[in-house]
Amino acid sequence: MTSGVWVLGGYQSDFARNLTREGVGIDGLTTEVVEGTLASAGISGGEIGSVHVGNAFGQLFTGQGHLGAMPATVDDSLWGTPSARHEAACASGSIAILAAMAELAAGLYDSSLV
């Protein structure tokens, strides 16, 4: 049971956008998503205890395989924050959320950026 674990905010990028045509790379997309998520939740990066990135096949298209660490390139207060990348095809996001929920339910952290 995961009592006491809540979603404080969320952000979703626009799937219909052609990021290549816009000249936006994985770094720009990461910036958009991290900043949008923190703003939606009303908290700062310094309040984040862990980071979980769910992504399927991103490294095949971007050449960047260390996606778990990418949020720290957006917000300096995330440097040193434990982070992980979760790969489970179409379930990658769900697996990332479940991993964060397990940490929060266990009391390891007060908040997690997923």
Secondary structure, DSSP 8 states (H G I E B T S, - for coil): --TT----------TT--HHHHT--HHHHHHHHHHHHHHHHT--GGG--EEEEE-SSHHHHHS---GGGGGGGT-GGGTT--EEEE--GGGHHHHHHHHHHHHHHTTS-S-EE-
